[in-house]
Amino acid sequence: MTSKLVSKALLALAASCAMTAPAIAGGLERGGYNIDLLFDPGRFAAESAVTFVAPQRKLKNVRDVDTTNYDPSGGTFGGGNLNSLSDTADGSENYWAPRIGAKAAIGDAADCMFDYSEPWGAHKDPGRDWAGANEDIETKVESRNYALTCSYRVDAGPGQLRFIGGTFYQEVYGFQERLVQALPASTGLSGVGRLDLEGDGWGWRAGIAYEIPEYAFRASLVYNSEVKLDDITGTLDLTGLPASSEAPAGRVTDVHGAQDMPDVVELKVQSGIAPDWLAFGSVKWTDWSQLQKVPFCTAAVTGKCTTSNSVTSLDLGYRDGWTISGGVGHKFNDQWSGAVSVTWDRGTSQDFGTLTDTWTLGVGASYSPTENVEFRLAGALALLTGGSSNTVTIDGLQYGQRANYEFDDDIAYGLSTALKVRF
């Protein structure tokens, strides 16, 4: 039987190898959602994994396209002429994406899994001394996700049908700094504004899977709901600017807003194709188009915060994301297995931003010194396709009105390690 020739380590390695690539995907993707541990055949299994990603995105030919001063009373918000500063910048930062989970069988047909992950995030730190500092000095988004997922199996034909359901609690937080107004050093003021935010909400997942253990076959379709961050709170710190009666300059102001994090649908298929060989693939859709302009209002605005009554906003301008992956794995002997995958991710930027199409090659190895212990190491090398960020209009709203720039094809690499034990 194929299942006896395709090891548990190879099944897990295929998932690990394929999961390294989405950490280099578009939108705010980091680790995304992963419930593969739920399918582990052991009565109890625990897993700890971490992925490190180093994107090498470099910006060039940067231009400050709005050289007006910050003058709300006069209707100008450019922040000054920054074109004397550097026209190059670093458009990315390294990051880590951890995950830890535990799964237990309940009776002969049910399984439940608890896991912690950090599915979403972003970090850019181009600094103060580039011509696009009025668009961004540093932006950082982080998340925490706590999930409980269960499944129930019933016999169906030659295999088993598995019904999947669960819930998760998610926290999203971060900040953005940008140059609001270039000021002379004699003022003793930086001219920098900082927006700090945090929000939380609940989501749910539901899915179905069909498994034929004899052939190491599994097909699963899982929907993860959006997470409604209905009460994002934070502060807008403009103490780096001279005080003004026309704007919240010169002080710290409480702000609020709302935003939905995206819902996700993912189809995964894997099957033994020959003794010691496994093929696997997946297609994932992520509703990143929910994240366009994210407005934030002062406490004076008690109703819905919109772009027309906001004091500031986070400009994202995303479109929906598609990620398609496929690969093969091979068991060399009872201890060692290997896998390779290729992934294409459709960029979520729409002529604004740097999230273009990405092609990723992933490779991995698994070592099982005993039946109950697995060590996995997977790596990925990605091509980040080139492009430009311009002043554009998306759904009637303007983006990229502060700075334009270009970028060539760049490289990113990732490394993932994992340890699993089962009983």
C-alpha positions in Angstrom: 0.0 0.0 0.0 1.2 3.5 -0.8 0.5 4.8 2.7 3.0 2.3 4.1 5.7 3.5 1.7 5.0 7.3 2.0 6.2 8.1 5.5 4.5 10.4 8.0 7.6 12.6 7.8 7.2 13.0 4.1 3.6 14.0 4.4 4.6 16.7 7.0 7.6 17.8 4.9 5.4 18.4 1.9 3.3 20.8 3.9 6.4 22.5 5.5 8.1 23.0 2.1 5.0 24.5 0.6 4.3 26.7 3.5 7.6 28.5 3.4 6.7 30.2 0.1 3.5 32.0 1.3 5.6 33.9 3.9 7.0 35.8 0.9 3.5 36.5 -0.6 1.6 39.8 -1.2 -0.6 41.8 1.0 0.2 41.6 4.7 0.9 37.8 4.4 3.3 36.3 6.9 2.5 32.8 8.1 -1.1 32.9 7.0 -3.4 30.1 8.4 -2.2 26.5 8.6 -4.2 23.6 10.0 -2.1 20.7 8.6 -1.3 19.5 12.1 -4.9 18.6 12.5 -4.4 15.7 10.0 -1.5 14.1 11.9 -2.3 10.4 12.4 -1.0 10.3 15.9 -3.3 10.3 19.0 -1.4 13.3 20.2 1.0 15.6 18.3 2.8 18.9 19.1 4.7 21.0 16.7 6.8 24.2 16.9 8.0 26.0 13.7 9.5 29.3 12.8 10.2 30.9 9.4 12.8 33.6 8.7 12.4 35.7 5.6 14.9 38.2 4.1 13.4 40.2 1.2 15.9 42.4 -0.7 13.6 45.0 -2.2 15.5 48.1 -3.3 13.8 51.4 -4.4 15.4 53.7 -7.0 14.6 56.9 -8.9 12.5 58.2 -6.0 10.8 61.5 -6.5 8.9 63.7 -4.1 5.9 64.5 -6.3 4.1 66.9 -3.8 6.6 69.6 -2.8 4.1 71.9 -1.2 4.3 72.6 2.6 2.0 71.1 5.2 -0.6 73.9 5.6 -4.1 72.6 6.4 -5.5 76.1 6.4 -4.2 76.6 2.9 -5.2 73.2 1.7 -1.7 71.8 1.0 -0.2 68.7 2.7 3.0 68.0 0.8 5.5 68.3 3.7 8.1 70.3 1.7 10.5 69.6 -1.1 12.5 66.5 -0.4 14.1 66.0 -3.8 17.5 67.0 -2.5 17.6 63.8 -0.4 18.6 60.3 -1.6 16.7 58.9 -4.6 17.3 55.3 -3.4 16.0 53.4 -0.3 15.6 50.0 1.2 12.0 48.9 0.7 11.9 45.9 3.0 13.0 44.4 6.3 13.7 40.9 7.5 11.1 39.2 9.7 10.2 36.0 11.6 6.9 34.1 11.5 6.5 31.6 14.4 3.9 28.9 14.8 3.2 26.5 17.6 0.4 24.0 18.0 -0.9 20.8 19.6 -3.4 18.2 18.4 -5.2 15.5 20.3 -7.5 12.7 19.1 -10.9 12.5 20.9 -12.3 9.0 20.6 -11.9 7.2 17.2 -13.4 9.9 14.9 -12.7 13.4 16.3 -9.5 15.5 16.5 -9.0 19.0 18.0 -6.0 21.3 17.6 -5.0 24.5 19.3 -2.4 26.7 17.7 -0.7 30.1 18.0 0.5 31.9 14.9 1.3 35.4 13.5 -0.5 35.3 10.2 -0.2 39.0 9.1 2.5 41.6 9.2 4.7 44.1 7.4 7.8 46.1 8.1 9.4 48.8 6.0 12.1 51.1 7.4 13.5 53.3 4.6 14.4 56.0 7.2 14.3 59.8 7.2 16.9 60.7 4.6 15.2 59.7 1.3 13.0 61.7 -1.1 10.0 59.6 -0.1 10.1 60.3 3.6 6.8 62.2 3.4 5.3 58.8 2.4 7.0 56.6 4.9 9.9 56.6 7.4 8.9 53.4 9.1 5.8 51.2 9.0 5.4 48.1 11.1 2.3 45.8 11.4 2.2 42.7 13.6 -0.4 40.2 14.6 -1.2 37.4 17.1 -3.7 34.6 16.3 -5.1 32.0 18.8 -7.1 29.3 17.2 -9.1 26.1 18.1 -10.0 23.8 15.2 -11.7 20.5 15.4 -12.8 17.8 12.9 -15.0 14.8 12.7 -14.5 11.8 10.4 -17.0 9.4 8.8 -16.5 6.5 6.5 -17.3 7.3 2.8 -16.4 4.9 0.0 -12.8 3.8 0.1 -11.8 6.6 2.4 -13.1 9.0 5.1 -14.9 12.3 4.9 -13.7 14.9 7.5 -15.8 17.9 8.6 -13.8 20.8 9.9 -14.8 23.8 12.0 -13.1 26.2 14.4 -12.8 29.7 15.8 -9.9 32.1 16.3 -9.2 35.3 18.2 -6.9 37.8 16.5 -4.9 40.9 17.5 -3.4 43.3 15.0 -1.3 46.2 16.0 1.5 48.5 14.6 2.6 52.0 13.8 3.6 54.3 10.9 6.0 57.2 11.0 6.4 59.7 8.1 7.7 63.2 7.6 4.7 65.6 7.8 6.8 68.7 7.3 10.5 69.3 6.6 11.5 71.9 9.2 14.7 73.8 9.7 17.0 72.4 12.4 16.7 75.8 14.2 13.1 75.0 15.2 14.2 72.0 17.3 11.3 70.0 15.9 11.6 66.8 13.8 8.5 67.4 11.6 7.8 63.7 12.0 4.3 62.3 12.8 3.6 58.9 14.3 0.4 56.8 14.2 0.1 54.0 16.7 -2.9 51.5 16.4 -4.2 48.3 17.8 -7.4 46.3 17.3 -8.8 42.8 17.9 -11.6 40.5 16.7 -12.9 37.0 16.2 -13.1 34.8 13.2 -14.2 31.3 12.3 -13.3 28.5 9.8 -15.2 25.7 8.2 -14.1 23.1 5.7 -14.3 19.6 4.4 -11.6 17.0 3.5 -11.6 13.6 1.9 -8.8 11.1 2.7 -7.8 7.7 1.4 -5.0 6.6 3.7 -4.1 3.6 1.6 -2.9 6.0 -1.2 -1.8 8.8 1.0 -4.5 10.9 -0.7 -6.1 13.9 0.9 -8.1 16.8 -0.6 -9.2 19.6 1.7 -11.2 22.9 1.1 -11.2 25.3 4.0 -12.7 28.8 4.4 -11.3 31.2 7.0 -13.7 34.1 7.7 -12.8 37.8 7.8 -11.9 39.3 11.2 -13.8 42.4 11.9 -11.6 44.9 13.7 -14.6 47.2 14.5 -12.8 49.2 17.2 -9.2 50.0 16.2 -7.9 52.6 18.7 -4.6 54.5 18.9 -2.9 57.8 18.9 -1.7 60.3 16.3 1.5 62.0 17.7 2.2 65.3 16.0 4.4 66.8 18.7 7.2 67.1 16.2 5.2 69.9 14.5 4.5 73.5 15.6 1.2 73.8 17.4 -1.7 74.9 15.2 -5.4 75.6 15.7 -6.1 74.3 12.2 -5.0 70.7 12.8 -3.9 68.4 15.7 -0.4 69.5 15.2 1.8 70.0 18.3 0.0 67.4 20.4 -1.0 63.8 20.8 -4.6 63.0 19.7 -6.6 59.9 20.2 -7.9 58.3 17.0 -10.2 55.4 16.1 -11.2 53.4 13.0 -12.3 50.0 11.7 -11.0 47.5 9.2 -11.8 43.9 8.3 -8.8 41.5 7.9 -9.3 39.3 4.9 -11.2 36.0 4.5 -9.2 33.2 2.9 -10.2 30.1 0.9 -7.7 27.4 0.3 -7.8 24.1 -1.6 -5.1 21.5 -1.0 -4.5 18.2 -2.7 -1.8 15.5 -2.1 -1.4 11.9 -3.2 1.1 9.1 -3.3 2.0 8.7 -7.0 4.5 5.8 -6.7 6.3 3.9 -3.9 8.2 6.5 -1.9 6.8 9.4 -4.0 4.2 12.1 -3.1 2.7 14.9 -5.2 1.1 17.9 -3.6 -0.5 21.2 -4.6 -2.7 24.1 -3.4 -4.7 27.1 -4.6 -5.4 30.0 -2.2 -7.5 33.1 -2.6 -7.1 35.9 -0.1 -9.5 38.9 0.0 -6.9 41.6 0.2 -9.0 44.0 -1.8 -10.8 44.8 1.5 -7.7 46.8 2.5 -7.7 50.1 0.5 -7.5 53.3 2.4 -7.9 52.7 6.1 -9.1 56.0 7.6 -8.7 57.1 11.2 -10.7 59.9 12.9 -10.4 61.9 16.1 -12.8 61.5 19.0 -14.9 64.4 17.6 -16.1 62.0 14.9 -18.6 59.7 16.7 -20.1 58.1 13.6 -18.5 56.0 11.0 -14.9 57.1 10.1 -14.5 57.7 6.4 -11.9 59.2 4.1 -13.9 62.4 4.0 -13.9 63.0 7.8 -10.6 61.3 8.8 -7.5 63.0 10.1 -5.1 60.5 8.6 -5.1 57.1 6.8 -3.1 54.1 6.0 -2.8 53.8 2.2 -2.7 50.2 0.9 -4.7 50.0 -2.3 -4.6 46.2 -2.5 -6.3 43.8 -4.9 -7.2 40.2 -4.2 -4.3 37.7 -3.8 -4.0 34.3 -5.6 -1.3 31.8 -4.6 -0.8 28.6 -6.5 1.8 26.0 -5.4 2.8 22.5 -6.5 5.6 20.0 -5.8 6.8 16.5 -5.2 8.4 14.7 -2.3 10.5 11.5 -2.0 11.3 9.2 0.9 15.0 8.2 0.7 15.0 5.8 3.6 13.3 5.4 7.0 15.0 8.5 8.4 15.3 10.9 5.5 12.8 12.5 3.1 13.1 15.5 0.7 10.6 17.7 -1.1 10.6 20.5 -3.7 7.9 23.0 -4.6 7.2 25.9 -7.0 4.9 28.7 -6.0 3.4 31.7 -7.9 1.8 34.5 -6.0 -0.1 37.3 -7.8 1.0 40.7 -6.5 -1.5 42.7 -4.6 -0.2 46.1 -5.5 -2.0 48.1 -8.2 0.7 50.4 -9.6 1.1 51.7 -6.1 3.5 49.9 -3.7 6.0 47.1 -4.2 4.0 43.9 -3.9 4.3 42.6 -7.4 4.2 39.0 -8.7 6.5 36.5 -6.9 7.9 33.2 -8.0 9.3 30.9 -5.3 11.3 27.7 -5.3 11.1 25.8 -2.1 13.2 22.8 -1.0 13.1 20.9 2.3 14.4 17.9 4.2 13.0 15.8 7.0 14.9 13.7 9.5 13.1 11.2 11.8 15.4 9.5 14.3 12.4 7.7 15.7 8.8 7.0 14.7 7.6 9.7 17.1 10.1 12.6 16.4 10.6 14.7 13.2 13.0 17.5 12.5 12.3 19.5 9.3 14.3 22.2 7.5 12.9 24.0 4.5 14.3 26.9 2.4 12.9 29.1 -0.3 14.4 31.4 -2.9 12.0 33.9 -4.5 12.1 36.3 -7.4 10.3 39.5 -6.6 9.3 41.0 -10.0 10.2 44.6 -10.7 7.8 47.5 -11.4 7.0 51.0 -10.2 4.9 52.9 -7.7 3.0 55.8 -9.2 0.3 58.3 -8.4 -2.9 56.4 -9.3 -6.7 56.5 -8.7 -8.3 53.3 -7.3 -12.1 53.2 -6.8 -12.1 57.0 -6.9 -9.4 57.5 -4.3 -5.9 58.7 -4.9 -2.7 56.8 -3.9 1.0 57.6 -4.3 0.4 61.3 -4.2 3.5 61.9 -2.0 6.3 59.9 -3.7 6.9 57.9 -6.9 9.7 55.3 -7.4 10.8 52.3 -9.3 12.3 48.9 -8.5 14.0 46.2 -10.4 13.6 42.4 -10.1 14.8 41.5 -6.6 15.5 38.4 -4.6 14.1 37.1 -1.3 15.0 34.0 0.7 13.4 32.2 3.5 14.3 29.5 6.0 11.9 27.4 8.0 12.6 24.9 10.8 10.2 22.7 12.7 10.1 20.1 15.4 7.2 17.6 15.8 6.6 15.0 18.4 3.7 12.5 18.5 2.4 9.8 20.8 
